[in-house]
Each structure stands twice: as C-alpha cells, then as structure tokens.
Amino acid sequence: MRVAGNVRVPGDKSITHRVLLLAALARGSSRIRGALTSLDARSTARILRQLGATVSPLRGGAVAQVDGHGRLRRPDRILDCGNSGTTTRLTLGVLAGHDFAATLTGDRSLRRRPMRRVTTPLGAMGARFTEHNGDGLPLTIHGGPLEPLRYQLPVSSAQIKSALLLAGIAGNVEVSLREPQGCSRDHTERLLRAFGYDLTENDGWITSKPTGRIEPFTIDVPGDPSSAAFLVGAALLAESGSLRISGVGLNPTRTGFLEVLARMGGLVHIENLSDQFGEPVGDLVVQPASLGGTEVTAEEIPGLIDEIPLLAVVASRAAGITTFRQVGELRVKESDRLGLLTENLRAVGARAEVHGDDLLVEGGERPPAGAVRTAADHRLAMAFAVLGTVPGARVEIDDLACAAVSFPGFPETLSRLSAGGTW
C-alpha cells in the first residue's frame, strides 16, 4: 500500500468526556468545537441530559453547546453508560459530591468491568454504594458531603485518578493521590488548572485544592492521539509514500507510543506545534520504515495502555522480539484485551506469548492471514484492520463496526489512505 495526503482524526476521546462533564458543572453556556461524536462520548452526553444539563447533539463538524446549572440534578431513571468505562467512573466521581442517589448500568461488556477500584476511595470520602452485581454494574451511588482524601491508587489509571479529582471538585474538598508506577494521562489536571484550581506535585503525590471555579468556556478539542496511532501504524507498515495527520493532541502523557515506535525505527516528525487550553497540538508526518523489536517497560505502560494493541500488531511485522512488561491491566478493559490480542495474533500467523503479565511478540515477514475475534473491542478491531493493510494480507475481522466507539468512520478513513488527498 502507498500512503499519501493529509488526514484529520476525530476529537480526543478523553478530553471530550472531561469537558462535557465540566461544562455541565458550570453555570451557563459552554461551546465545544471538535468534540468526539463516538458512541462513548454520546453516552456521556446522554447521561448529563438525564442529570439536568442541556447538551446539544454531538454531530461531526458541529459545535456542541452545553448549558449547565452549576450542580447536577437527581435523575428520574437509571443512567445507561453503554460501553463507556470513562463515562461510568468519571460520573461516579462527580456524583459523589451530590446529595442524591443514582443508579448506573451499561452493556454486557461494561457490566463485567471492576468498579471497586473507584468506589472504595470514593467511599472513604463519604459516598455510599449499593452493589447489585458484585464488583461491577449496575451500581447505585448515594452522594453527599465529602471528606478530604489522601490515597495511593492500586493501579496507575487516569480514570480512577480523574474520578477522585472530580469528586474533590464536586465536594469542594482537598484530594491527594499517588499512582504506583508511571504517570497516567493528565488531561483532568490541565483542565482544572485552567479553571484556577491549585494542583501541585510533590514526591509523586498530586494534590488538588478547591481554589478554583468552573465557569462557562469555549474550547477546541484536538485530534485524539489514540485514534491517530492506528493511522501512524498503517503508514509505517505501508510500502511507500507519506502521510500527514493534522491537529493531533500531543500531551506527553499520551504520546508514549511515538517513543516506542521511534525505538523500533519508525520516526514520526512533529510539525506546526501549538498550545490550546493547556494541551500541546501539532501535525504528525509519517513515512514507511523498516522496524525492529524493542522492550516496553512497566513504567511506560500507563502512558500508552490504549495503544498496546496497535503496537503489538506493528511488532508482529518488526524484526526480532518486542516485549511488553506488566500489561495485566489489559485483562479488565472492554474485553480480556490481553488474552484476545494474543489469541488473534496467533490466529493470523504471528508468534505471541503471555508470560505472567508480560506479552511477547515475535515479528515475521509472512503475510498475515486468518480470522480475528474482537468481542466488540474497538481497539482490537482497529489494530487488526491496520494489520490487514499489509501487502498480501487476508485478515477477516468479525466486527469492525465497533470501531465507532472511539473512531467514527474508521473503516472508510483507513481504506482511503492509499487514495491521497485531504479529508
């Protein structure tokens, strides 16, 4: 495949969730340009409407308007979070500081995902919970006045960290947090600083003090680097050409995958760098490259956890062995992502093994061929679709439509990469 042209990816998923929630907590109208229109983002918008905010439909190319009332209101029915773990956990954090009860549920996949890693520290702050399905959804939260929190997270997780920081904002109390390894994405911290909240870091602890105020705002959401990663991978595996991906968010807690690819020999150039609402933004320019294996350390994993499926399929085309250390967290994503990733790599003829919590992938030159089972996991579907662009590949994916969870229009975008032009 030859790649060419200039492409834009959908708005950043993490930032879209967070600015929708913050806009709902502001008193007045906020405008969000470039918001992601995926199923996950729509789950957050839908729930905020049930909680009293007015949120315009999320449509591609349209400016989303959110009219908040300063506080959320008691819902009159169960809040359905769809497939979105981010919606669930961040909403739990916000609801912890509201004096009413609300029940959250989701689809079959989401109902299996662990929630005590969030509800336990929220409980220490004063929120109460009624479990209806053990450590999962549905779950009822009883919010109210909160106490300050000092807490070391059991795993490095932006969702848990953000839920607790948002609880501190909603409850007007101080929160101090420490992650066990690495630094997960810091979009929440950057946004809160922009609203005047005092966030400091000392000896690995992040402390947020309730010094700010959420006011109505206007923001341009940058392109999602996790979505861009799949197009970067496709360009690196191409036979020739050059691809520009414009307006991508380049938050350093989100670009660990670029550092790994650089070690593998896939240099990606950054151009037109700017800063928007505390977030660095720029263009990625990618050309095909010969790749070699590398080791991804445990400390790097929090900064590229969502890109591991893409990195693993790229590693299956690189010379040598690539090792991903301590990736057990993948077992509790939208699917058992670690198990399915390994199973599917083998199904298409690659060599992959799991040793404890480590994943090892050996590269090869034989064109990938076989059937891929996604379990409706969007990142697995997109990763193996990228592998399917390798010359001679015959990769059959059982559900590529699930890519719409984070990247609406992904199949069409991928198929157009070889056509060139701008879109």
Summary of the structure (lengths in Angstrom):
residues: 423
radius of gyration: 20.8
end to end distance: 18.5
largest distance: 60.7
contacts: 1582
relative contact order: 0.13
helix: 35%
strand: 26%
